[in-house]
């Protein structure tokens, strides 16, 4: 239930890139009211200034929960805190919006899902591409190509400055193919609507600045029950190449469909959060041949008018979160998809570490 003013009081936990974007959404969307900003560093102060000041600031999550008594909590902290923060919020009767991944283990993700069900509260996971009309169209077109599908995707990031700091911190608990991979594994699963049966993956540690045993470059391969296959590649760090770092490509018997982001895929854009969700245009290739084995149709270029920027995508995520609460939307499939994509990503991580194919 929202408070007596009818506004949903939300506590924002984590005020970095994503937390700040979600806070901006709450600040502007009718139906939300920020009741506090939480971070261990100075990011909350900078965010509060950006929002015009006036919001209560907290260093400690528990103290913030106790003091503000929120209706909802937005969690955009590092992944190793997600499970604990989410469960504490749910046990206090709060709805939860949480950035991906849901937790830093599959078992942790299942515990969060169970806690949400027990509390009878909404749990929305930040799969931002599910709110992007161009990616929705990309998935729809992929489903017209016949079976099996071949899905080729990557997002390598030549990170430096603050983004390299963020990536180093992320890699204290997760590899790039888990943290980023869940997005694209989720997309592949939507495209094929078939059960993944096995994964294999490789990885390399290209820097001594990350914990021993972790790796900052990885590539995974998934085989599905219907014969479809997909690969995803992710590397983070100042040494990563920007050649072909933005590949979003699907091939089927009837042709292929590709996201062609000429600007977002350009030099210097690989570690730009704003560029990661851009599509710009979709190229739809038809495989039909005539009697002389010449193509019967030229490629179609689809330029969608509704191309939201990163902030607008965050706004859409939060409008969905609000609607899920107000309209009591059944999020069972949404949560299960988040758990499943994480299960596949961790199977890939296991494959890197063991050198073995992992059956699902």
C-alpha positions in Angstrom: 0.0 0.0 0.0 1.1 3.6 -0.7 1.0 6.2 2.0 -1.9 8.5 2.7 -1.0 11.0 0.0 -1.4 8.2 -2.6 2.3 8.3 -3.6 4.5 5.3 -3.4 7.4 6.2 -1.1 10.6 4.7 -2.4 14.0 4.4 -0.8 16.8 4.5 -3.4 19.8 2.4 -2.4 22.9 2.9 -4.5 23.3 6.3 -6.3 25.8 5.5 -9.0 25.0 5.3 -12.7 21.8 3.2 -12.6 20.7 4.3 -9.1 20.9 7.9 -10.2 18.9 7.2 -13.4 16.2 5.4 -11.4 16.1 8.3 -8.8 15.6 10.8 -11.6 12.7 8.7 -12.8 11.1 8.6 -9.4 11.7 12.4 -9.0 9.7 13.1 -12.1 7.0 10.4 -12.3 3.6 11.0 -10.8 2.9 8.3 -8.3 6.4 8.1 -6.7 7.9 10.0 -3.8 11.6 9.5 -2.9 11.9 9.1 0.9 15.7 8.7 1.1 18.9 8.2 -0.8 21.4 5.6 0.4 25.1 5.1 -0.5 28.3 4.5 1.4 30.1 7.3 -0.5 29.5 10.8 -1.8 27.3 9.7 -4.8 24.1 10.4 -2.8 25.2 14.0 -2.1 25.9 14.7 -5.8 22.6 13.0 -6.8 20.7 15.0 -4.2 22.1 18.2 -5.6 21.2 17.1 -9.1 17.6 16.6 -7.9 17.4 20.0 -6.2 18.3 18.9 -2.7 15.9 18.2 0.1 15.9 14.4 0.2 17.1 12.6 3.4 20.6 11.0 3.0 21.8 7.8 4.6 25.1 5.9 4.8 23.5 2.8 6.3 20.8 0.8 4.6 19.3 -0.7 7.8 19.0 2.8 9.4 17.4 4.1 6.3 14.8 1.3 6.2 14.0 1.8 9.9 13.8 5.6 9.6 11.9 6.1 6.3 9.5 3.0 6.4 9.3 3.0 2.6 6.6 1.3 0.5 9.2 0.3 -2.1 13.0 -0.1 -2.3 15.2 0.4 -5.4 18.4 -1.5 -5.2 21.2 -0.5 -7.6 24.2 -1.5 -5.5 27.0 -4.0 -6.3 25.7 -7.5 -6.9 27.1 -9.1 -3.8 24.6 -7.0 -1.7 21.5 -7.7 -3.8 20.2 -10.8 -2.1 20.6 -9.4 1.5 19.2 -6.0 0.7 16.2 -7.4 -1.3 15.2 -9.9 1.3 15.4 -7.4 4.2 13.1 -5.0 2.2 10.6 -7.8 1.3 10.5 -8.9 4.9 9.6 -5.4 5.9 6.7 -5.4 3.5 8.3 -3.4 0.7 8.0 -3.9 -3.0 11.4 -4.2 -4.7 12.9 -2.9 -7.9 16.4 -4.5 -8.3 19.1 -4.1 -10.9 20.3 -7.2 -12.6 21.6 -9.7 -11.6 19.0 -10.6 -9.0 21.8 -12.0 -6.8 25.4 -13.2 -7.0 24.4 -16.9 -6.9 21.6 -18.9 -8.4 20.6 -20.0 -4.9 20.5 -16.4 -3.7 18.3 -15.5 -6.6 15.9 -18.3 -5.7 15.8 -17.1 -2.1 14.9 -13.6 -3.2 12.1 -14.9 -5.5 10.8 -17.1 -2.6 10.9 -14.1 -0.2 8.9 -12.0 -2.7 6.3 -14.7 -3.1 6.0 -15.2 0.7 5.7 -11.4 1.3 3.1 -11.0 -1.5 5.1 -8.1 -2.8 6.2 -7.1 -6.3 9.8 -7.9 -7.4 10.9 -6.3 -10.7 14.4 -7.0 -12.1 16.1 -4.3 -14.2 16.1 -6.0 -17.6 16.2 -2.7 -19.4 16.1 -4.2 -22.9 12.6 -5.6 -22.3 11.3 -2.0 -22.2 13.0 -0.9 -25.5 10.7 -0.9 -28.5 13.6 -1.6 -30.9 14.7 -4.6 -29.0 11.2 -5.9 -28.9 11.0 -5.5 -32.7 14.4 -7.2 -33.0 13.1 -10.2 -31.1 9.8 -10.3 -33.1 11.7 -10.2 -36.4 14.1 -13.0 -35.2 11.1 -15.2 -34.5 10.1 -14.9 -38.3 13.4 -16.4 -39.5 12.5 -20.0 -39.0 14.4 -22.6 -36.9 17.1 -23.2 -35.9 18.4 -19.7 -35.1 22.1 -18.6 -34.8 22.4 -15.7 -32.4 25.6 -13.7 -32.3 26.0 -10.9 -29.7 28.7 -9.1 -27.8 29.3 -6.0 -25.8 33.0 -5.4 -25.2 33.9 -2.3 -23.2 37.2 -0.5 -23.5 36.7 1.0 -20.0 38.9 3.6 -18.4 38.5 6.3 -15.7 35.4 5.9 -13.6 34.0 3.1 -15.7 37.2 1.0 -15.1 36.8 1.6 -11.4 33.1 0.4 -11.6 34.2 -2.7 -13.6 37.0 -3.6 -11.2 34.5 -3.3 -8.3 31.9 -5.5 -10.1 34.6 -8.1 -10.8 35.1 -8.6 -7.1 32.0 -10.7 -7.2 31.0 -11.4 -10.8 32.6 -11.9 -14.3 31.5 -9.8 -17.3 29.7 -12.8 -18.9 27.5 -13.1 -15.8 26.9 -9.4 -15.0 26.2 -8.3 -18.7 25.5 -11.7 -20.1 22.1 -12.1 -18.3 20.6 -9.4 -20.5 21.6 -11.1 -23.8 20.9 -14.6 -22.5 17.4 -13.3 -21.7 17.1 -12.0 -25.2 18.2 -15.3 -26.8 15.7 -17.2 -24.7 12.9 -14.9 -25.8 13.9 -15.3 -29.4 14.0 -19.1 -29.5 11.4 -20.0 -26.8 13.2 -23.3 -26.5 14.9 -25.0 -23.5 18.7 -24.4 -23.2 20.4 -27.8 -22.9 24.1 -27.1 -22.6 26.7 -24.3 -22.4 30.4 -24.0 -22.9 32.5 -20.9 -22.3 36.1 -19.6 -22.3 37.7 -16.7 -20.4 41.0 -14.9 -19.8 42.4 -12.7 -17.0 44.1 -9.9 -18.8 45.0 -7.8 -15.8 46.4 -8.2 -12.3 44.0 -5.5 -11.1 41.2 -8.0 -10.5 40.9 -10.8 -8.0 42.8 -14.0 -8.7 40.5 -16.6 -10.2 38.3 -14.0 -11.9 38.6 -13.0 -15.6 37.8 -9.8 -17.5 37.2 -11.4 -20.9 34.7 -14.2 -21.6 32.8 -15.8 -24.4 29.9 -18.2 -23.9 28.0 -20.5 -26.2 24.5 -21.9 -25.7 22.9 -24.9 -27.4 19.0 -25.1 -27.3 16.7 -28.1 -27.6 15.4 -26.9 -31.0 18.9 -26.9 -32.5 19.4 -23.1 -32.1 22.8 -21.9 -30.9 24.0 -18.5 -29.6 27.2 -16.9 -28.5 27.8 -13.8 -26.4 31.2 -12.1 -25.7 32.0 -9.5 -23.0 35.3 -8.0 -22.0 36.0 -5.1 -19.7 39.2 -3.0 -19.3 41.6 -0.5 -20.9 43.1 -3.2 -23.0 39.9 -4.3 -24.7 39.6 -3.8 -28.5 36.9 -1.6 -30.0 36.9 -3.5 -33.3 33.5 -5.1 -33.6 32.5 -4.6 -30.0 28.8 -4.0 -30.7 27.5 -7.1 -32.6 23.7 -7.9 -32.4 23.0 -10.4 -35.1 20.5 -13.3 -35.7 20.5 -15.7 -38.6 17.8 -18.3 -39.5 16.8 -20.3 -42.6 14.8 -17.4 -44.0 17.4 -14.7 -43.5 18.9 -12.5 -40.9 18.2 -9.5 -38.7 20.8 -7.2 -37.3 21.0 -4.1 -35.1 23.2 -1.6 -36.9 24.2 1.2 -34.6 26.5 3.3 -36.6 26.9 6.0 -33.9 26.7 3.8 -30.8 29.0 1.3 -32.3 31.6 3.9 -33.2 35.1 4.6 -31.7 35.1 5.7 -28.1 31.6 4.5 -27.4 32.2 1.0 -26.0 32.1 2.1 -22.3 29.3 4.6 -22.7 26.2 3.4 -20.8 24.1 5.7 -23.0 25.3 3.8 -26.1 24.7 0.3 -24.8 20.9 0.5 -25.4 20.9 2.3 -28.7 19.7 0.5 -31.8 19.4 3.3 -34.4 18.4 0.9 -37.2 17.5 -2.7 -37.9 18.6 -4.4 -41.1 16.3 -7.2 -42.2 17.8 -9.5 -44.8 15.6 -12.0 -46.7 17.2 -15.3 -48.0 14.7 -15.9 -50.8 16.4 -16.7 -54.2 15.1 -16.8 -57.7 15.8 -19.5 -60.4 19.2 -17.9 -61.0 20.0 -17.9 -57.3 19.7 -14.1 -57.1 18.0 -12.4 -54.1 14.4 -11.6 -54.8 14.1 -8.8 -52.3 16.5 -6.1 -51.2 17.4 -5.8 -47.5 14.9 -3.7 -45.5 16.2 -0.9 -43.2 13.9 -0.3 -40.3 14.4 3.0 -38.5 12.0 3.1 -35.6 10.7 6.5 -34.5 10.5 5.6 -30.9 14.2 5.4 -29.9 14.3 6.2 -26.2 17.6 7.3 -24.6 18.9 5.6 -21.5 17.1 7.9 -19.1 13.8 7.3 -20.8 14.3 3.6 -20.7 14.8 3.9 -16.9 11.6 6.0 -16.8 9.7 3.2 -18.6 11.1 0.6 -16.2 9.8 2.5 -13.3 6.4 3.2 -14.8 6.2 -0.6 -15.3 7.2 -1.1 -11.6 4.5 1.4 -10.5 1.9 -0.3 -12.8 2.8 -3.7 -11.5 1.9 -2.6 -8.0 -1.2 -0.5 -8.9 -2.7 -3.2 -11.2 -1.4 -6.2 -9.3 0.4 -7.6 -12.4 1.4 -11.3 -12.0 5.2 -11.2 -12.2 5.8 -14.9 -11.8 7.2 -15.4 -15.3 9.2 -12.2 -15.0 10.9 -13.4 -11.9 11.4 -16.9 -13.1 13.0 -15.6 -16.4 15.4 -13.6 -14.3 16.4 -16.6 -12.2 16.7 -18.8 -15.3 18.9 -16.4 -17.2 21.2 -16.1 -14.2 21.3 -19.9 -13.9 22.5 -20.2 -17.5 25.1 -17.4 -17.0 26.5 -19.1 -13.9 26.7 -22.4 -15.8 28.8 -20.6 -18.4 30.9 -19.2 -15.6 31.4 -22.8 -14.3 32.4 -23.8 -17.8 35.1 -21.2 -17.9 36.5 -22.3 -14.6 36.4 -26.0 -15.2 37.1 -26.1 -19.0 34.1 -28.5 -19.3 30.8 -28.4 -21.2 28.0 -27.9 -18.7 24.7 -29.7 -19.3 21.6 -27.9 -18.1 
